[in-house]
């Protein structure tokens, strides 16, 4: 019984550790903010807007003109629609 418990805990820890790894971000020739945001679909990002304010949330949808962020930090029940041309930076966590 103890061996089974140890094996279950080991598998749980391995699975938990895997979720903690952040991915590096890389830029290739021809990339745009839109293509980089599309790669982050489903992941949490922070975008800085022209006025200096920042919004953090999960990338839901990206088009040429608009970005939809869901699960906004501090406003989890809200989504934001953002004009992509008003974004000055995308901030992505790359280390845990």
C-alpha angles and dihedrals in degrees: 000000000000092000090054091049091050091048092050092049091048092052091046091052092047091051092046093049091051092057090054096061114102120209126237117241121224134186122220130191110282095023118142131189087260094056092046091050091049090056088055093053109144092015131103117258138165119223123197115212130211092263091055097252119131131216123195123196147111118296107243105165136002128192133165090271107024144046122199115205119190133190091033115203108258090008102059093162094056137077127207128215110206131190103238091214089062093058115101098176143010115213119200128181109240102171134047 
